[in-house]
Amino acid sequence: MAVIRCSISNCSHNESGSSCGLSEIVVGAHVAEPKAAQETDCQSFDLK
């Protein structure tokens, strides 16, 4: 099983501050043609 690394501590899926507890995530973009990581978002984020 793959590990999804995540440092977003205020997400309800974050486990122990370094990984996501979900088995899969949805990644989206907030620009038409993303060219950098900063132009993408984890759309599985759920505020604690």
Secondary structure as UniProt FT lines:
FT   TURN            9..10
FT   TURN            12..13
FT   STRAND          14..15
FT   TURN            16..18
FT   STRAND          19..20
FT   STRAND          27..29
FT   HELIX           37..39
FT   STRAND          40..42
FT   TURN            43..44
//
